[in-house]
Amino acid sequence: MSPSAEPARILVVEDEFLVALMIEETVRRLGHEVAGPVGDLAGALRLAEAEPVSAAILDVHLQRDERVYPVVKVLRRRGIPFVLTTAYRESELDPDCAGEMLLRKPFDDLDLKRCIDSLLHPVATTAHSD
């Protein structure tokens, strides 16, 4: 999606109310739409399967000790980029998610903006030999 395109629709999966509110406000301030926020696995799967979204921000640990990994599989299948958010150590993530974009909690608006920009406008990284 180019900067001049219509606003992106971003899926927000976060079970902490204040964090979800901050994410939603930041996404809207950047001119995008929000799908969610939702804080449970069933709701997250429903939105991930059915909603037209451009990207997703996913809290790893949800209500009732649920993990967001089934949503990751749906998004991968649909080709939708995402970032995982967590306060836990990287070693506690599912090994299948090693190498995925990770946003450490606590994060601020600027960290979130950078992640959203990276999700919506990926830059091909190539090694430069000078």
Order of alpha helices (4+ residues) and beta strands (2+ residues): beta-alpha-beta-alpha-beta-alpha-beta-beta-alpha
